[in-house]
Structure formats: C-alpha cells, structure tokens
C-alpha cells in the first residue's frame, strides 16, 4: 500500500535544530493539504503545522517563529524545519497529507512517525 515515510528525527540539545522530511512511496498527482502532527507520551496527537496546495501555512501557537513547513514541489518531499528546540517539543512526529496518488482518488495518508527528543 502507498504510505508516507518520515525521516530526520533524533536527539538534540535545547536550542538546537532538526529538519524532518516526508516522502510518498508512489508518484503524487496533487496535494490538497499536508501537515505535521506530534504526539508526546501520555498526550493526544496535535497538529503542529500545515500547508495547503496554494502555499498557505498554519502553525500551532507554541511553534510559531521556530518551525517552518515547506515542500520542494507538489511531487517531491516536504519538510518541517525545527529551530530553537526545547524539551517540550519532544514527541513522535507524524507526516500527514490529503493527496492524490497517480491513478487514485484523493485520500488521507499517514507516515509511521519519527522520534524527536530534545534534552535540556
């Protein structure tokens, strides 16, 4: 089955930076919206950042000014640049997208998650 694959997570000290990437396992026809979610231990999953097909971005208040969501183009990997990380950013980060794979109708897809750990 088609899936999204995240990479770029890891361990970083407070104040450091990481860049997460997400790629689809099949050719993308179009993207309506894509985003990054995160889930910390014992907490519910939250939407961190999203970007629409026209490039409009939105961020949860806690990451504004520190995180940037972007994509190279409609068919290539998308990214989450995370700067000035703090321990509260520690979570599993998930890529999500509502898109059309070539030859398929629009659907919602999730990645398996990548761990981001920020030490103090």
Secondary structure as GFF3:
##gff-version 3
##sequence-region A 1 120
A	DSSP	beta_strand	4	7	.	.	.	ID=ss1
A	DSSP	beta_strand	10	13	.	.	.	ID=ss2
A	DSSP	beta_strand	18	24	.	.	.	ID=ss3
A	DSSP	beta_strand	28	39	.	.	.	ID=ss4
A	DSSP	beta_strand	46	52	.	.	.	ID=ss5
A	DSSP	beta_strand	57	59	.	.	.	ID=ss6
A	DSSP	three_ten_helix	61	63	.	.	.	ID=ss7
A	DSSP	beta_strand	67	71	.	.	.	ID=ss8
A	DSSP	beta_strand	78	82	.	.	.	ID=ss9
A	DSSP	three_ten_helix	87	89	.	.	.	ID=ss10
A	DSSP	beta_strand	91	101	.	.	.	ID=ss11
A	DSSP	beta_strand	107	110	.	.	.	ID=ss12
A	DSSP	beta_strand	114	119	.	.	.	ID=ss13
###
